[in-house]
Amino acid sequence: MAATTPRRGLRRDPQPLNRHSRLVLTTGEPAGIGPDLALAAALHDWPCELVFVGDPALLAARARLLQLELEPSEWRPGAVPVPHRAGTLPVISVTLATQVEAGRLDVANAHYVLEVLDVATDACVAGQFTAMVTAPVQKSVINDAGIAFTGHTEYLAARSGAAMPVMLLVAGTLRVALATTHLPLAEVPRHIRRDVLDATLDVLDRGLRTAFELAGPRILVCGLNPHAGEGGHLGREEIDVIGPAVEAARTRGLTVRGPVPADTAFTHPVLAETDAVLAMYHDQGLPVIKHAGFGQTVNVTLGLPFPRTSVDHGTALDLAATGRADPGSLFAAIELAQTLG
């Protein structure tokens, strides 16, 4: 099965067990590749304990379609985390609303997808798990079911009571955070506010220090407009909002510079002096990091009461149950979650 073959030399050699590392993995949109990726992860040894959340019948059926010898079992927590052993599939059960056909979305299962997230989030908040790893969900089908849902980042923050989540994409040493996440482009400028930028920079700085163990992390802030506003001729957000936020962050002791034009922020000489780039909107930052490391990039949510990592791609409905889904990003997300947890 191609989905079990990691790309670009991801480590699969057993690492020393972190005795405090017990990860929960959500299986995502049931019609997409989330179940496939979960099964791929279950087929490998991991130095942490790995527990899956989803419908056991769905996982068993998908394993049969992929001709995998995997059978779900009910997860029973022990006092101490145990390393995951290849071929085991411990599951916290959440039942589908209706039968799933791979590749075909069904709004009837939208509440199931959110219940999976709720179960995993509540367990993390309760201290049962040290970190969460999420497979992709399909935002459109959740919205089609009449549920307001903008993405994992915002949903997990609301469920866990986090005031300011920050989306951070990581590909090796390249880290890109977002000041705004899943918004129509026309709405971005009015969301670039001082209070938002102040809080985002504080969460990003704290996350880089604690999760990534960077002392005095160097943050580079992008402008919103072309050429960072061209001195006000192409927009005043840099003068009125972003620049003052950068200056205020410096007075709070953060190592921050900007705003700089986004088309120069990601050049090699600039990145050599930067630990993280703060982009103003989704498609200002994500194309760069996905070009640099697609299939190995990890989505990290900072500001939650627990570490959360995820894949850098969507549900890939056309690849569901075909055996062609690449688990590289999920494996990278698991490996990073082990270190963060």
N, C-alpha and C positions, 0 to 999 in steps of 0.2 A: 504493500500500500504506500503510494507516494507521500501521503500525508504524514507518515511516521518518519520520514527522512529529513532531518534538519539540514538547513542550508548553511553554507559558508563556515563550516567547521565549528558549529556550536558545541560546547563541551558536553559530553555525555558520560565522562568518567565520574564515578562516585566521588563526591566531595565530603569532607568531614561533617558529620551531623551537627547542626545547630540544635542543641537540646531544647531551645526555646522556640523553635520554628515549626508552626503548624499552620498551613495555608488552606484557605477555602477557595475553591474555583467554581465560579458560576458558569453554566453551560450555554447561556445566551439564547438567541432566537432559535427555536426548535427546528424550523425549516431550513436554517442556514448551516454554515460549517461549524458552528459552536460545538455541537455534539461530536463532530468528527475530530476537532482539535482536542477536546477533552479525552477522547479515546486514545489519541496519539500520545498525549501526556501520560496516560495510565500505562502505556506499554513500555515505559522507561523507568529505571531506578532514579529516585531523587533523594538527596540527603535530608530533606525535610519531610514532615507528614503532609500528605496532599489529600484533601477531602473535596468531593464534588457535590454540587447542589443541582438537582434537576429531577426529571421523571425517570426512574429506573427502567421502566418499560420502553421509553424512547431510546435510552442508551443501549439497551439490549437489542432492540430492533435495528438500530443504526450499525451496531457491531456485526450483526448478521449480514446486513447489506454490504458491509465492507469486508466480510469474511475474516473477521477477527475473533479470536478466542478470548472473549472478555465477558464476564458476567458481573453485574452490579451486586453489591452486598450492602446491607445496612451498616452505616458507620456507628461504631460504639466507642466513644471517647475514652482514652486511657489517661492515667495520671501524668504520663510523660509522652511527648511526641515520639513517634517511631518513624524511621525512614520509609518512604514509599518504595514498594517492591514492584517491579515490572509485572504486569498481568493482573494486578489487583485493582478493584474499582469501588472504593468505599463511597457511599452516596448518602446524603441527606435528602430524603424524598420530598418532592413537590409534584403534585399530580396535574397533568395536562387537562385542559378543558375539553379538548377534542383531538382526535387522532391526527397525526402529522404526516403530510406528504413532503418528502424532501424537495426543496426548491420552490414550494408553493406556500405563500404567506396566508395566514388565516387570522382575522381580527379576534376570533373567539379565544385565541391563546395569548392575547396581549396581557391580560391580567396575570396569567401564569408567568410570563417573563418578569413582571414586576414583583410577583411573589417570591421568585427565586432570589431577586436582589434584596428584598426585604429580609428573607430568612438569613442570607449571608451577612447583611449589614448588622442585623440585630445580634447575631452570634459574635461578630467582631467587637461590637460595642460592649457586649457582655464579657469579653475577654477570653472567649473560647478559641479564637484564632489570632495569630499575630499579624496577619496580612490577608488581603483579598486580591485575587486575580480574576479578571472578568473576560469572558468571551464576548464577541460582538453581538449587539442587539440591533433591531431594525426600527429606527425611530418612527418611520412613516406609518407602519402598521399599528404602532401604539397610539399615534395621533389619530389614525383612521378609526380606532375604537372609541374615540371621544375622550381620550386621556391626554391632558397637557403634559408633554414630556419633551425636553430639549436635549437630553443626553445623560449618560452615566454621571458625569461630574456634578451636575446640578442636583440630580435625583439622590445620589448618595449623600451629598451635603445636607439636603433637606431631611432625609431619613435619620441621619446621625446627629443632627443639630449643629452642624458646622456653619459658622457665619460666613466665611470667605474661602471657598475652594479655589485652587489655582491649578490649571491644567498645564502640565509640564511634559514635553516629549523629549525622550532621551535616546540618542544613538551614539554609543561610545562616549566620547568626551563632549559631543555636541548636545547642548541642552537648550530647548526653546520653550519658553513659557508664553501664555496668552493672557492679555489684559481683558479681552472679551472672548467668548467661546462661540456658541451656536446661535448667531444672530444674522438676519438679513443684512447685507452690506449697507443698505440705506439707513439702518438703525445704529450702526456702529458709532458715528461721531457723537451722538447724544449720550452714549454710555461711556465715553472717555471723559471721566470726571475725576476731580482731585481725590475725593474720598475713595473711589475705586482704585486709582493708581497707588495711593498711599497704602491701602490695605494689601493690595497685590504685591507690592514691593516688599512689604514686611513679611508676608507669608512666604514669598519666594526666598528671601534672604534666610529666614529661619529654617526652611526646608533644606536648603543647600548646606547649611551648617550641621543640622541634626541628621538628616537622612543620608546625605552624601559626604558628611564629615569634611567639609571645606571650611577652613578658617578664613574669615574675611572674604567671602565669595565676591567675585567681580561681575557685576551685572551691567549689561549694555541695553539701553532702552531705545527702541525704534521710534521714529516719528510716524505720524498717521498719514501725512500727505506726501506726494512725490517731493524729493529733495528736502524732506523734513520741513515742508512749508515754504521754502525759498524766501526766508525772511519775512513771511507774512503774505507774500504775493500769491501763494498757492494754498492758503488756509492759515488760520491763526491758532489751531489747537496746540501746536508746539510752543508758541509764545505764551498763550493764556493758561494752559493746563499742564502739558507734559513737562515742559522745562521747569516750571515751579515745583512740580512733584519730585523731579530729580533732585533739585536743590534742597528741598525739605528732607528727602531721604538721606542726603549727605549730612545734614545737621543732626540726624538721628544716629549717625555712625555707620551707615551703609556705604559700601564701595560701589557707587553707581555713576555712570556717565551717559550722556545723551541729552536730548534726542538726536539720533543720527539717521540719515536716510537709510531705508531698508535695503536699497540696492548696493550699499557698501558695507552694511553691518555683517554680512555673511562672507566677506572676503577672508582669505586665510590669514593675512597679517592682523586683521582686527580680531578674529576668533582666537588667535594665539594668546591674546591678552584678555580673554573673556571666559568666564565660567558658565554664564547663562545669558541668553538674549531674551528680552521681553518684547514680543511682538504685540501690536495693537489689536490685531484681529486674526481670525482663524486662517484665512488663506494668505496672509502675509508671512506667517511662520511655517505652516505645515508643508507647503510644497518643497521648501528647502530641505527640511529634515527628512522628508520621505524620499527625496532624491538621493540624499546622502546614505540612507540606511533602511530603505523599505524592506520589510520582511524581517528586520532585526531591531526596528525601533520599538520602544516601549512607551506607553502612555502612563504617566504617573499623576495621581491626584494628590496635591499638597493641601494641607489645611484640614484634613479629616482627622478624627481621633484614632485612626489606624492607617497603616500604609495600604495603598491600593494601586495596582498596576494592571495594564490591559494591553491588548494588541493594537497595532497601528493600522488596522484595516477593517472593512465592513463584513457583512454576513455572507457575501459571495454565494448567493443562492444557486447560481449555475454550477458551482463546484460541490454542492452538498451531496453526500453519499456517492461521490464519484471516485474517491481515493486520490484525488489530485490536489486537495487542499494542503498548502504548505504550513506546517506548524511552527516555523522558525520564530515568528514574533511572539507566539504564546510561550514557547520555551524560554525566550529571552525575558519575558515578563515574569515567569516563574523564578528564573535565576535571580533577577533583580529583587523580586519580592522577598526572597530568602535573606538577602543582605539587608534590606530595609526593615524586615521584621525581627 
